[in-house]
Amino acid sequence: MTRQLLVPIDDSAPARAALEYALERFPDDELVVVHAVDDLEAGYAGEPSADAGEATDLDVFQDATRLAEEHGRRVETRVLEGQAAAAILEHVVEAGVDEIVMGSEGRSGVSRMLLGSVAEKVARRSPVPVTIVPKARE
């Protein structure tokens, strides 16, 4: 039985490491790559936000698709609208996702307390298992 894995991405090294991990470790599962777009941030930056659910030509999706092809795989892409952690968790429930695989920046101490962590929020509140992949070592 094929499971559906959700891989949230942005343009960071930890997100790329998480996608690579998912592509290698879960060869028989369906991968859905999502990117959350916060309307407030997009509007503030003066850029229109992408429509939720629409797989646009965002660079982050082009990179994810190319990486999947390098592994002989295909991925579905979706734009989620809203604050990253909340949008990811909402999509998990709505889409019947079986597991989340995501990257972590690896913050600690005061930085983590002040800035919070999307991965930590998702892991604490997720109704499904979450695999957190650390940033690849250079």
ABEGO torsion letter per residue (X at the ends): XBBBBBBBBBABAAAAAAAAAAAAABAABBBBBBBBBBAAAAAAAGBBBBBBGBBBABAAAAAAAAAAAAAGBBBBBBBBBEBAAAAAAAAAAAAGBABBBBBBAGBBEAAAAAAEBAAAAAAAABABBBBBBBBBBX
